[in-house]
Amino acid sequence: MDVRHLRGIALAATLALVVGGCGGSEEEEPATEVATEAASEFEAGTRMAELAEAGRIKIGVKKDQPGVGFQEPGADEPTGFDVEVAKIVAAKLGIEPDGIEWVEAVSKNREPFLQKGTVDLVAASYSITDERKEIVGQAGPYYVTGQQLLVREEDKEEISGPEELEGKKVCSVTGSTSIKTVEEEYGADPAPFATYSECVQQLTNGQVDAVTTDGAILLGYAAQQPDEVEVVGEPFSEERYGIGYRKADAEMCQFITETLQESFDDGSWEEAFNRTLGESGVDAPAPPELDPCEES
């Protein structure tokens, strides 16, 4: 599918909103017409056509990772780079932000949520791995980061990198690649929890020696408690964030890949970064090279 065919979708959706707002109650039907028009841009029977026609999508995101995927208590929706990238993909389906249902997807639930249809897509600091691609589809990467460590301020000399982790109690979330790496490669004593917020609380309470995950996530937590915790050392892995979809919906790969490439080219990806992770003072990197889709 040529992504150029999709460029009229966002404009059509905007025009429908304008028409609906100018003519009173009798003008409310164009939203349905726009959804139908968006669906016609895709081959009948594809998952993209189904989602576009419905005009709604369920997307799994993290809600406890500042700058990546985070939702304040009482807020209507989450914020963060993952969230903004997911909105770009939804927009290419003709789906407005109010047509997105944001579902919290902790690390251990991401594959089951896709398999069971709890969500349509996952954009939740979801590292692309061969193991995961045996179970679900992943397209991307749209961001490349690296695993680092968060420690208490007073321990930053004792623990300055992964080489000092042997025998240390290290927290990360259940189902993440990070906890497996520090256990198998550096001899750490793993302490898995459901969320990174719980890990950070365990760290500040003195129950664990360090928290490990992607540097982008840890910087967000460090910014919240600059006098108590600090990110130390250089990245010691490569984590490539992708968007997950049901393995049965193989056609989604090309659609997502083309949408991401267009966002790299037109600057919307960089704008999304600057509005989120860029707020911490980090410059937007060059967009990563996208993986080719496997032929089905």
Secondary structure, 3 states (H helix, E strand, C coil): CCHHHHCHHHHHHHHHHHHHHHCCHHHCCHHHHHHHHHHHCCCCCCHHHHHHHHCCEEEEECCEECCCEECCCCCCCCECHHHHHHHHHHHHCCCCHHHEEEEECCHHHHHHHHHHCCCCEECCCCECCHHHHCCCEEEEEEEEECEEEEEEHHHCCCCCCHHHCCCCEEEEECCCHHHHHHHHHHCCEEEEECCHHHHHHHHHCCCCCEEEEEHHHHHHHHHHCCCCEEEECCCCCCEEEEEEECCCCCHHHHHHHHHHHHHHHHCHHHHHHHHCHHHHCCCCCCCCCCCCCCCC
